[in-house]
Amino acid sequence: METVPKKLNTIPTTPVPNNYFRFHLPHLHLGSVFGDDWFSLKAEAFARFFGTPVFLVGQTVIVAIWIGLNAFGLTKFDVYPFILLNLAFSLQAAYAAPLILLAQTRQADRDKAHADADAQHREALALASEQRQTYAVQQSEQLLALLQQNTQLTELVKELSQRIEVLTSDMHSKVIQSSSRL
Protein backbone atom coordinates (compact mmCIF):
# COMPACT_ATOMS: atom_id res chain seq x y z
CA MET A 1 0.00 0.00 0.00
CA GLU A 2 1.35 3.47 -0.90
CA THR A 3 1.83 6.16 1.69
CA VAL A 4 0.27 9.61 1.42
CA PRO A 5 2.74 12.52 1.35
CA LYS A 6 2.70 14.46 4.62
CA LYS A 7 2.47 17.96 3.16
CA LEU A 8 -0.38 18.30 0.71
CA ASN A 9 -0.76 22.06 0.77
CA THR A 10 2.73 23.35 0.01
CA ILE A 11 3.04 25.55 -3.05
CA PRO A 12 6.50 25.62 -4.65
CA THR A 13 6.56 29.27 -5.74
CA THR A 14 8.98 32.12 -5.39
CA PRO A 15 7.76 35.14 -3.45
CA VAL A 16 6.39 37.90 -5.68
CA PRO A 17 6.42 41.42 -4.25
CA ASN A 18 3.32 43.59 -4.55
CA ASN A 19 5.22 46.26 -6.48
CA TYR A 20 4.00 45.69 -10.03
CA PHE A 21 6.45 48.27 -11.44
CA ARG A 22 9.54 46.59 -9.91
CA PHE A 23 10.92 45.91 -13.38
CA HIS A 24 10.84 49.64 -14.15
CA LEU A 25 13.10 50.55 -11.19
CA PRO A 26 16.40 50.09 -13.09
CA HIS A 27 15.16 52.62 -15.67
CA LEU A 28 14.10 55.44 -13.33
CA HIS A 29 17.11 57.52 -14.40
CA LEU A 30 15.41 57.88 -17.78
CA GLY A 31 12.37 59.58 -16.23
CA SER A 32 13.19 63.14 -17.20
CA VAL A 33 14.35 63.87 -20.74
CA PHE A 34 16.68 66.78 -19.95
CA GLY A 35 17.50 66.10 -16.29
CA ASP A 36 15.81 67.20 -13.09
CA ASP A 37 17.04 70.77 -12.47
CA TRP A 38 14.98 73.90 -13.14
CA PHE A 39 16.44 74.58 -16.60
CA SER A 40 15.99 70.96 -17.67
CA LEU A 41 12.34 70.90 -16.66
CA LYS A 42 11.67 74.18 -18.50
CA ALA A 43 13.52 72.94 -21.63
CA GLU A 44 11.46 69.76 -21.70
CA ALA A 45 8.23 71.71 -21.22
CA PHE A 46 9.30 74.06 -24.03
CA ALA A 47 10.08 71.14 -26.39
CA ARG A 48 6.74 69.51 -25.62
CA PHE A 49 4.90 72.81 -26.16
CA PHE A 50 6.16 73.15 -29.77
CA GLY A 51 3.80 70.52 -31.14
CA THR A 52 0.64 71.66 -29.40
CA PRO A 53 -2.27 73.34 -31.19
CA VAL A 54 -2.01 76.28 -28.78
CA PHE A 55 1.54 77.00 -29.97
CA LEU A 56 0.69 76.61 -33.66
CA VAL A 57 -2.40 78.82 -33.48
CA GLY A 58 -0.62 81.37 -31.31
CA GLN A 59 2.37 81.56 -33.63
CA THR A 60 0.07 81.90 -36.66
CA VAL A 61 -1.82 84.76 -35.02
CA ILE A 62 1.39 86.58 -34.03
CA VAL A 63 2.88 86.19 -37.53
CA ALA A 64 -0.37 87.39 -39.15
CA ILE A 65 -0.44 90.47 -36.90
CA TRP A 66 3.27 91.10 -37.53
CA ILE A 67 2.84 90.90 -41.32
CA GLY A 68 -0.38 92.93 -41.20
CA LEU A 69 1.15 95.76 -39.16
CA ASN A 70 4.24 95.93 -41.37
CA ALA A 71 2.57 95.33 -44.75
CA PHE A 72 -0.04 98.05 -44.30
CA GLY A 73 2.58 100.50 -43.08
CA LEU A 74 1.27 100.88 -39.51
CA THR A 75 4.82 100.28 -38.25
CA LYS A 76 8.16 100.52 -39.96
CA PHE A 77 10.29 98.23 -37.78
CA ASP A 78 10.21 95.23 -40.22
CA VAL A 79 9.10 96.21 -43.71
CA TYR A 80 8.78 93.83 -46.61
CA PRO A 81 10.67 91.29 -47.09
CA PHE A 82 10.29 90.89 -43.28
CA ILE A 83 13.94 90.24 -42.49
CA LEU A 84 13.40 90.47 -38.72
CA LEU A 85 10.55 87.92 -38.91
CA ASN A 86 12.77 85.64 -40.97
CA LEU A 87 15.51 86.02 -38.35
CA ALA A 88 13.02 85.19 -35.57
CA PHE A 89 11.93 82.02 -37.41
CA SER A 90 15.56 81.01 -37.99
CA LEU A 91 16.37 81.53 -34.34
CA GLN A 92 13.30 79.56 -33.30
CA ALA A 93 14.23 76.70 -35.66
CA ALA A 94 17.85 76.76 -34.46
CA TYR A 95 16.72 76.13 -30.86
CA ALA A 96 13.60 74.06 -31.48
CA ALA A 97 15.03 71.40 -33.78
CA PRO A 98 17.77 70.18 -31.41
CA LEU A 99 15.40 70.25 -28.44
CA ILE A 100 12.76 68.25 -30.29
CA LEU A 101 15.32 65.75 -31.65
CA LEU A 102 16.81 65.33 -28.18
CA ALA A 103 13.34 64.81 -26.71
CA GLN A 104 12.53 62.21 -29.38
CA THR A 105 15.80 60.35 -28.85
CA ARG A 106 15.41 60.26 -25.08
CA GLN A 107 11.75 59.26 -25.41
CA ALA A 108 12.79 56.38 -27.65
CA ASP A 109 15.31 55.32 -24.98
CA ARG A 110 12.58 55.48 -22.32
CA ASP A 111 10.17 53.52 -24.52
CA LYS A 112 12.80 50.82 -25.08
CA ALA A 113 13.55 50.64 -21.35
CA HIS A 114 9.85 50.33 -20.55
CA ALA A 115 9.43 47.67 -23.25
CA ASP A 116 12.32 45.70 -21.70
CA ALA A 117 10.75 46.05 -18.26
CA ASP A 118 7.39 44.90 -19.62
CA ALA A 119 9.07 41.90 -21.25
CA GLN A 120 10.66 40.98 -17.91
CA HIS A 121 7.26 41.33 -16.26
CA ARG A 122 5.66 39.05 -18.86
CA GLU A 123 8.40 36.47 -18.30
CA ALA A 124 7.85 36.62 -14.54
CA LEU A 125 4.12 36.08 -15.12
CA ALA A 126 4.88 33.13 -17.41
CA LEU A 127 7.17 31.62 -14.77
CA ALA A 128 4.50 32.04 -12.10
CA SER A 129 1.94 30.45 -14.41
CA GLU A 130 4.27 27.55 -15.06
CA GLN A 131 4.78 27.09 -11.31
CA ARG A 132 1.01 27.09 -10.78
CA GLN A 133 0.60 24.47 -13.51
CA THR A 134 3.31 22.32 -11.92
CA TYR A 135 1.58 22.65 -8.58
CA ALA A 136 -1.76 21.69 -10.16
CA VAL A 137 -0.17 18.58 -11.69
CA GLN A 138 1.31 17.64 -8.31
CA GLN A 139 -2.06 18.14 -6.65
CA SER A 140 -3.73 16.00 -9.32
CA GLU A 141 -1.18 13.24 -8.82
CA GLN A 142 -1.69 13.36 -5.06
CA LEU A 143 -5.46 13.29 -5.53
CA LEU A 144 -5.18 10.25 -7.81
CA ALA A 145 -2.95 8.52 -5.23
CA LEU A 146 -5.49 9.26 -2.50
CA LEU A 147 -8.34 7.96 -4.67
CA GLN A 148 -6.38 4.79 -5.37
CA GLN A 149 -5.72 4.31 -1.66
CA ASN A 150 -9.39 4.94 -0.95
CA THR A 151 -10.32 2.30 -3.53
CA GLN A 152 -7.90 -0.18 -1.97
CA LEU A 153 -9.26 0.54 1.50
CA THR A 154 -12.83 0.12 0.24
CA GLU A 155 -11.92 -3.25 -1.29
CA LEU A 156 -10.21 -4.29 1.95
CA VAL A 157 -13.28 -3.28 3.96
CA LYS A 158 -15.45 -5.28 1.56
CA GLU A 159 -13.24 -8.36 1.94
CA LEU A 160 -13.19 -8.05 5.72
CA SER A 161 -16.97 -7.55 5.79
CA GLN A 162 -17.41 -10.71 3.72
CA ARG A 163 -15.08 -12.64 6.03
CA ILE A 164 -16.97 -11.33 9.07
CA GLU A 165 -20.22 -12.43 7.45
CA VAL A 166 -18.82 -15.89 6.74
CA LEU A 167 -17.43 -16.20 10.27
CA THR A 168 -20.69 -14.94 11.75
CA SER A 169 -22.64 -17.49 9.69
CA ASP A 170 -20.27 -20.26 10.77
CA MET A 171 -20.55 -19.26 14.41
CA HIS A 172 -24.31 -19.03 14.15
CA SER A 173 -24.58 -22.46 12.60
CA LYS A 174 -22.30 -23.97 15.29
CA VAL A 175 -24.31 -22.33 18.07
CA ILE A 176 -27.52 -23.69 16.59
CA GLN A 177 -26.00 -27.14 16.23
CA SER A 178 -24.73 -27.15 19.77
CA SER A 179 -28.06 -25.92 21.11
CA SER A 180 -29.94 -28.57 19.14
CA ARG A 181 -27.76 -31.30 20.70
CA LEU A 182 -28.71 -30.23 24.12
Number of C-alpha atoms within 10 A of each C-alpha: 7 9 8 12 9 6 7 11 8 8 14 10 14 9 7 10 8 7 7 9 12 12 17 16 10 11 15 11 11 16 12 16 20 18 14 13 9 8 11 14 15 13 18 19 13 14 21 13 14 15 11 11 10 11 12 13 11 12 12 12 12 12 14 12 12 16 18 13 16 18 16 10 13 9 12 11 12 17 17 13 11 15 12 13 16 12 11 12 12 12 11 11 12 11 11 16 13 12 19 19 12 16 19 14 13 17 16 12 15 19 13 13 18 20 13 15 19 15 13 15 17 12 12 14 13 12 14 16 13 13 16 15 12 15 17 13 12 14 16 12 12 15 14 12 16 16 12 14 16 12 12 14 13 12 12 12 12 12 12 12 12 12 12 12 12 12 12 12 12 12 12 12 12 12 12 11 11 10 9 8 7 5
